[in-house]
């Protein structure tokens, strides 16, 4: 098995996945639907109350990094659905029968889903600009923020592939979507964790989503502020914690997903 063969297989899977999105643009629209709804609901319906005496546009600027992470997280379900559909259609079995690396196909899928996630994130950044979100940070911090967003989407892509291969019943996979959204809600996406009850606050501050959101707010200059002394360690060092969580997700999911993909060879 040459590296060229594996690269070619990954490139073919990448092209197939991108073509699927190109011929069904509604898939991207579904990924953006919930985040757009959250921007309208929290940014304009609840925004005045959540902003207190401040300008509501300040809260919308604070909200947008959380919405970016929400877009990445919603893509997890799309990736899991794609992997699960390939499994049930028999395409996965045909790929398994080919003399290619076990990692080639899931890698191509993960990279393609990340690329589509980047498109969705660019669209949402445009929406953020329209509602008043602005970047107030050095170029180096902005580049690091973008790298973090893409790395987080890649990690969630691998997690989605693993879920799609492990959860055999498509209906169960669909029912997992609200659970994932609930996990996101136990975070600092919409409100700071300082006002939460102690137990909920502890869960939220150790949630990987919270670390990524806090890191983006810091790197984009979107009003994250300095963490209180009694916050959990990830909130005190959000950038390091966010990249640490991304590394943990990748280290755990990539080998398991690859092994699971080739299990029936």
C-alpha positions in Angstrom: 0.0 0.0 0.0 1.7 3.2 -1.2 1.1 6.6 0.3 0.1 7.8 -3.2 -2.7 5.2 -3.3 -4.0 6.3 0.1 -3.8 10.0 -0.9 -5.7 9.3 -4.1 -8.4 7.5 -2.2 -8.8 10.3 0.3 -8.9 12.8 -2.6 -11.7 10.8 -4.3 -13.8 10.7 -1.2 -13.2 14.4 -0.6 -14.4 15.2 -4.1 -17.5 12.9 -3.7 -18.5 14.6 -0.5 -18.0 18.1 -1.9 -20.0 17.2 -4.9 -22.8 15.9 -2.7 -23.0 19.3 -1.0 -22.8 21.2 -4.3 -25.8 19.3 -5.7 -27.7 19.5 -2.4 -27.0 23.0 -1.0 -29.9 22.6 1.4 -27.5 20.5 3.5 -25.5 23.6 4.3 -28.7 25.6 4.9 -29.8 23.0 7.5 -26.4 23.4 9.3 -26.9 27.2 9.4 -30.6 27.2 10.3 -30.3 26.7 14.1 -27.3 29.1 14.5 -29.2 31.8 12.5 -32.2 31.2 14.7 -30.0 31.7 17.8 -28.6 34.9 16.5 -32.1 36.3 16.0 -33.5 34.9 19.3 -30.7 35.8 21.6 -29.3 38.8 19.7 -32.6 40.6 19.2 -35.4 39.0 21.3 -33.4 38.5 24.5 -30.4 40.7 23.6 -31.7 43.8 25.3 -32.4 42.0 28.6 -29.1 40.1 28.5 -27.1 43.2 27.7 -28.5 45.1 30.7 -27.6 48.7 30.6 -25.1 48.2 27.8 -25.7 48.6 24.1 -27.4 45.4 22.7 -24.8 45.4 19.9 -22.1 44.7 22.5 -24.0 41.6 23.5 -24.3 40.5 19.9 -20.6 40.9 19.5 -20.1 38.8 22.6 -22.5 36.2 21.2 -21.1 35.7 17.8 -18.0 33.6 18.7 -20.3 31.2 20.5 -22.5 31.0 17.4 -19.4 30.1 15.3 -18.8 27.2 17.6 -22.4 26.3 17.4 -22.1 26.1 13.6 -19.1 23.8 14.0 -21.0 21.6 16.5 -24.1 21.4 14.3 -21.8 20.1 11.5 -21.0 17.1 13.7 -24.5 15.7 13.1 -24.2 16.2 9.3 -20.9 14.3 9.3 -22.3 11.5 11.4 -25.4 11.3 9.1 -23.1 11.0 6.0 -21.0 8.3 7.6 -24.1 6.4 8.7 -25.8 6.7 5.3 -22.7 5.3 3.6 -22.7 2.4 6.1 -26.3 1.5 5.4 -26.1 2.0 1.7 -23.4 -0.6 1.4 -20.8 2.0 0.1 -18.7 1.5 3.2 -18.5 -2.2 2.6 -17.4 -1.6 -1.0 -14.7 0.7 0.2 -13.6 -1.9 2.7 -13.1 -4.4 -0.1 -10.7 -2.1 -2.0 -6.9 -2.5 -1.5 -6.5 0.9 0.2 -5.5 2.1 3.6 -8.2 1.9 6.3 -7.6 5.6 7.1 -8.0 6.8 3.6 -11.8 7.0 3.3 -12.5 8.4 6.8 -9.7 11.0 6.3 -11.2 12.1 3.0 -14.6 12.4 4.6 -13.3 14.3 7.6 -11.4 16.8 5.5 -14.3 17.3 3.1 -16.8 17.9 6.0 -14.3 20.4 7.5 -14.1 22.2 4.2 -17.9 22.5 4.0 -17.8 23.6 7.6 -15.4 26.4 6.7 -17.9 27.6 4.0 -20.7 27.7 6.7 -18.4 29.5 9.1 -17.5 32.1 6.5 -21.2 32.7 5.8 -21.9 33.1 9.6 -19.0 35.5 9.9 -20.7 37.6 7.3 -23.9 37.5 9.3 -22.0 38.5 12.4 -20.6 41.5 10.6 -24.2 42.5 9.6 -25.4 42.3 13.2 -22.5 44.4 14.6 -19.7 41.9 15.4 -16.3 43.4 14.9 -12.8 42.1 15.3 -10.7 44.1 17.7 -7.4 42.1 17.9 -4.0 41.8 16.3 -3.7 39.9 13.0 -1.7 37.1 14.7 -4.6 36.5 17.2 -7.1 36.5 14.4 -5.2 33.9 12.5 -4.9 31.8 15.6 -8.6 32.1 16.2 -9.4 30.9 12.6 -7.0 28.0 13.0 -8.7 27.0 16.2 -12.1 27.2 14.6 -11.0 25.0 11.7 -9.2 22.5 14.0 -12.2 22.2 16.2 -14.4 21.5 13.2 -12.0 18.8 12.1 -12.0 17.2 15.5 -15.8 17.2 15.5 -15.7 15.8 12.0 -13.8 12.8 13.3 -16.1 12.5 16.3 -19.1 12.6 13.9 -17.6 9.8 11.7 -17.1 7.7 14.8 -20.7 8.3 15.9 -22.0 7.4 12.4 -20.1 4.1 12.4 -21.0 3.2 16.0 -24.7 4.1 16.1 -26.2 1.5 13.7 -29.8 2.8 13.9 -30.3 6.0 11.9 -33.3 6.9 14.1 -31.1 6.8 17.2 -28.6 9.1 15.5 -31.3 11.6 14.7 -32.4 11.5 18.3 -28.9 12.2 19.4 -29.0 15.7 17.8 -31.0 17.3 20.6 -28.6 15.8 23.2 -25.6 17.3 21.4 -27.4 20.7 21.3 -28.2 20.3 25.0 -24.4 19.7 25.6 -23.7 23.0 23.8 -26.3 24.8 26.0 -24.3 23.8 29.1 -21.6 26.2 28.2 -20.8 29.9 27.9 -22.2 30.3 24.4 -25.0 32.6 25.4 -24.2 33.8 28.9 -21.1 34.0 31.2 -20.7 31.1 33.5 -20.2 33.3 36.6 -24.0 33.7 37.2 -24.7 29.9 36.9 -25.4 27.7 39.9 -22.3 26.0 41.3 -22.9 22.5 39.8 -24.0 23.8 36.4 -21.1 26.3 36.4 -18.6 23.5 37.0 -20.0 21.4 34.1 -20.1 24.4 31.8 -16.5 25.5 32.6 -15.1 22.1 31.9 -17.1 21.7 28.7 -14.8 21.8 25.7 -17.2 24.1 24.0 -16.8 26.7 26.7 -13.0 26.7 26.3 -13.2 27.1 22.5 -15.8 29.9 22.9 -13.8 31.7 25.5 -10.6 31.4 23.4 -12.4 32.8 20.4 -13.7 35.8 22.4 -10.2 36.5 23.6 -8.5 36.1 20.2 -11.1 38.1 18.3 -11.4 40.7 21.0 -15.1 40.1 21.4 -15.6 41.1 25.0 -14.7 38.0 26.8 -13.0 39.9 29.6 -10.6 38.5 32.2 -11.7 35.3 33.9 -12.6 35.5 37.6 -10.1 34.0 40.1 -12.6 31.2 41.1 -13.3 30.0 37.5 -12.1 26.5 36.4 -8.6 26.2 34.9 -9.8 26.0 31.3 -11.5 29.4 31.6 -8.3 31.0 33.0 -6.2 29.7 30.1 -8.9 29.3 27.4 -6.6 29.3 24.3 -4.3 26.6 25.7 -7.3 24.6 27.0 -9.1 24.9 23.6 -6.2 23.5 21.6 -5.7 20.9 24.3 -9.4 19.7 24.0 -9.0 19.6 20.2 -5.9 17.4 20.6 -7.7 15.1 23.1 -10.7 14.6 20.7 -8.4 13.9 17.8 -6.2 11.5 19.7 -9.2 9.5 21.0 -11.5 9.5 17.9 -9.1 9.1 15.0 -7.6 5.7 15.8 -10.9 4.4 17.1 -12.8 5.6 14.0 -10.2 4.1 11.6 -10.2 0.8 13.5 -14.0 0.8 13.5 -14.1 1.6 9.8 -11.9 -1.4 8.9 -13.3 -3.8 11.5 -15.3 -5.9 9.0 -12.6 -6.4 6.5 
